[in-house]
């Protein structure tokens, strides 16, 4: 048996993208800002955390989550964008 590992899609990610996949951030408002979507698109952010000011209704959160998930990302990033909620 030859233990040579096959190339992985993750091998194509930059150090900045690999580091970004450990970062979740918040934002102001009920829509994801274009600047945040660009960072997601570049693969430099794993996801977002929603706070009370980001949430109006279930439908609005569903639309917001859908917009985040619809953002095209580098091929090596197959997992969904993380959408978490701060609930206290």
N, C-alpha and C positions, 0 to 999 in steps of 0.2 A: 504494500500500500504506500502510496505517495501522499504525505500529509500537506501538500501544497494547498493553501487556501485559495478559493476562487475570489476574484475581485468583487467587492461589494459596492453598492450605489453610494454608501456612506463614504467610501474612499474618495469620491469625487467632490465632497464638501470641503470648503475652506475652513481654516481654523476659526474664523469669525462666525461662520455658520454653525460649526460644531459647538462653540461656546454659546451662541444664541439659542440653541435648543435646550438650554438649561435656564432660560430667562422667561418669566411671565411678568407682565406689567399691567398697570391700570391706566385709565385715560379719562378725560373729562367728557361729559355729554352722553347722549343716547345712541350715537352713531360712532363707529370706528373712524377716527380721523384718517385722511388720505396718507399722512406721514406714517401712521402706524401700519396701514395696509401695505405700504411700500416696503417697510422693514420685514413684515411677514412674507411678502413676495420674494424678497432677497434671501429668505431662509435664516434670518438673523434674530428671530423671536419665536419661542415655542408656543406662546399663547397669551391670554389676557385674564385678568381677574375683574369681575364686575362688582361694583359697590352700589349702594342704594341710589346714588345720583345717576347711575347708568341704566336703571330699570324703571320702566313705566308699566309694562304689562307682559303677559306671557307671549303674546303675538309679537311685540316689539323685540323681546329677547330672542325669539325664534328667528326673526329677520336679521338681527345683528349677528347671531351665531351662523346663520346661513351665509351672510356676506363674508364672514371670516373664513368659513370652510371653502367658499367658492374662489378664494384668492389663490391664483396659481403659484406654486412653489417649486424650488429645484427638485429634479427627479429623485434625488436621494432621500427626500423627505416625504415619506408615504403616510405617516401617521397623521390623524386629524390635528388641527390647531386646537390647543387646550383652551377651553372656556370654563373658568372656575368662578365661583360666587363667594363673596365674603358675607357670611351670615352670622350675626351675633345676637 
